Amino acid sequence: MVIRRSFWRAASSLLVLFFLLRWSAVGAQKLGASPWQTLSGDAPVVIANGGFSGLFPGSSLDAFSFALIASSTDTISWCDVRLTKDSIAVCLPNLKLDNCTDIAYNYPQGKKDYLVNGALTQGWFSVDYTMKDLENVTLTQGIYSRTFRFDFNSYPILSVEQVQKQVDGSPLWLNVQNDIFYSQLNLSMRSYILSLSKSVIVNYISSPEVDFLRSIVAGFQKSKTKLVFRFLGEDITEPSTNQTYGTLLKNLTFIKTFATGILVPKNYIWPVTADLYLESQATSIVSDAHKEGLEIYAGDFVNDIVIPYNYSYDPLAECISFIDNGEFSVDGFLTDFPVTPSEAIGCFSHLNKSSLDHEKPVILSHNGASGDYPDCTDLAYSKAVTDGADIIDCPVQVTQDGVLICMSSINLMDDTNVVQSIFRSRISNIPELQSTPGIFTFNLTLEEIQKNLKPSISNPNPDVNFKIVRNPRYKTAGNFMTLSDFLSFAKDKALSGILINIENAAFLIEKVGISVIDDVISALNDTGYNKPSALEVTIQSSDSSVLVKMKQQTKYRLMYRIDETIRDAAASSIADIKKFADSVAVNKESIYPDTSYFIVNETNIVNSLQNAGLQVFVYVLRNEFPSQPVDFFTDPYVEINTYVQGASVDGIITDYPASARAYKRNSCRNLGNNMPNYMKPVQVGGLKQLVVASAQPPVLSPMPLLEDSDVVEPPLPSVSPVNPSTPTPPNQGNASAPANQHSNSSILSPVSSMMIISVLVIIGSLLFF
């Protein structure tokens, strides 16, 4: 027990020291008068639910400490008050201790049944234990999809008084959830609260029970303590009145007799459809509450769940919609991740959304706005432009009839419904391109693609434990664009440039008889991009021979994409890159390597490349929370900010240009030493150091150094005539692979092909129907 407590004290001290050294305390920024539509006219408040419970076990010392360090300094600490057998009030995020502590390990026979608001509830309850009994019980993360590694830090259960000392003058919010339950066991929450208020300043007290608030309102009439009635689900019955919370919502005049504010689930304000999209408009509840003189706080803000698809997995955009929509503003947020609403309030509200600049960081789309619409479609490109991308990109592929088309993959199975089409039999195995069978763009003509196939939205999911889908209403929306269409589309848009990505050039020359490079140059010339007044053109490739040839024949900018995850680059390899490229794209992990979602350190790759005069772009940034290490708090803006302010990259390649543009517009970018903590880059590797040794994530395998041999490629072959493959009529067996194909690249046998087709049809039916 002594060892566990010693570690807890040491870890907590380390956390505070570590982050205070990195983030000197800066108050929430008041950047002039803002037209806040709150009841008071002040900025909304941030309420940290059990502290920073999105990361640490809720109501733990480090959760409370970290919330105050990493978010607004006036963040309110929320404590769910529970009573022990000896009437000690403790902060616990759940009535059942087995959902938030290791009590089942300490007291394996302690499970009991209780009636809670008329419902039989089974588990371990604080009312069966004294505070001394709970000394060996430690807090754990109650949301199992979050990291479990801090559970081993042996955080003790804290009394309300201990939490009050820990927050040290910062606002405190006590939530009393089950007064009737405690009363049945002869424990008085009312007596405790009234007694506590004589010695401790409590800024807010909330409860979902009418009678409890009515029983204490007289004791706080001359106090600055705010009493808040908490609404639960609309169909749930409030135990004091036997009315549903939906019914009580219609009688705010009654609520005003015992409360100064209300706390509601966020969907009371912005209702959500069954398929997780926002309803067409918000309800009138905020204005109704304000007219009644009630403050209104919104709850259930969590970054690591699927939020309505309208927000494009951007939790900050969700916060903005509750405080900066031109019609209303809630008075505060209850959140597990207090960094995000702190950013929204302090730096992202009331911005001039018409402002546009093309300075650092440069925003480069990844297949258009591919987080919202299928890759490389007209809808994806239109949204990328509307969302403020500086550069939009076209990865070129070749059709059977030699037309260049923008598609994210040479394999149509990756981004279309080809496995559900009449062309599913045109499957072939080409090891030069990939290890698995595919149906490739050069197996179909442009007309066959455009008339018969639908695009399919990309669905990168780095963690199989999360079922992430993108914008399902529009998962097959949009039209394919040829390179010529793309070039014409971009010409009159508010862009700084375009990027064309060329891959598989040598294969297409040898096997298909098409020089993509020559055709790209011709298309650029035909549409006037070779003129000085045109948008800047960048050619990207992971093949140095493509860029070498482009440098010989054009004056376009050239970007070398490093596919490997590397720790750094040898000086000689950088010298080689300098011969043919102006910029380099490196993946996220090459800058901030991570293991089991914990960042290990920061490599030197950005400095190495920039010191050689090369611009550095990082790819691919995505809003989905499983794509981010825990160090970024499942907040895409923390990730962007760390790469921009911390690693000093020149540009970001993203599926969500809107979030990157919002970041560039934020009002805190140029505050220098006055930058609030929540807008400073995170301390890289800091969270990993706070994990006890026995729970450390696995050691990351050494990453390689980029060598000359990784960069230098043989020159591209010359183009020679190749007999084009002949498309097979629908439902008549396998299509021919490109002529002169090596024997090990032959098409699949009929049996193998039909087995694969059957599997593909099943997969396709799940994706498209």
Buried (B, 14 or more C-beta within 10 A) or exposed (E): EEEBEEBBEEBBEBBBEBBEEBBEEBEBBEBEEBEBBBBEEEBBBBBBBBBBBBBBBBBBBBBBBBBBBBBBBBBBBBBBBBBBBEBBBBBBBBBBBBBBBBBBEBBEEBBEEBEBBEEEBEBBBBBBBEBEBBBBBBBBBBBEEBBEBBBBBBBBBBBBBBBBEBBEEBBBBBBBBBBBBBBEEEBBBBEBBBEBBEEBEBBBBBBBBBBBBBBBBEBBEEEEBBBBBBBBEBEEBBBBBEBBBBBBBEEBEBBBEBBBBBBBBBBBBBBBEEEBBBEEEBBEBBBBBBEBEBBBBBBBBBBBBBBBBBBBBBBBBBBBBBBBEEEBBBBBBBBBBBBBBBBBBBBBBBBEEEEBEBEBBBBBBBBBBBBBBBBBBBBBBBBBBBBBBBBBBBBBBBBBEBBBBBBBBBBBBBBBBBBBBEBBBBBBBBEEBBEEBBBBBBBBBBEBBBEBBBBBBBEBBEEEEBEBBBBEEBBBBBEBBBBBBBBEBBBEBEBBBBBBBBBBBBBBBBBBBBBBBEBBBEBBEEBEBBEEEBBBBBBBBBBBBBBBBBBEEBEBBBBBBBEEBBBBBBEEBBEBBBEBBBBBBBBBBBBBBBBEBBBBEBBEBBBBBBEBEBBBBBBBBBBBBBBBBBBBBBBBBBBBBBBBBBBBBBBBBBBBBBBBBBBBBBBBBEBEEEBBBBBBBBBBBBBBEBBBEEEBBEEBEEBEEBBBEBBBBEEBEEBEEBEBBEBBEEEEEBBBBBBEBEEEBBBBEEEBBBEBBEEBEEEBEEBBE
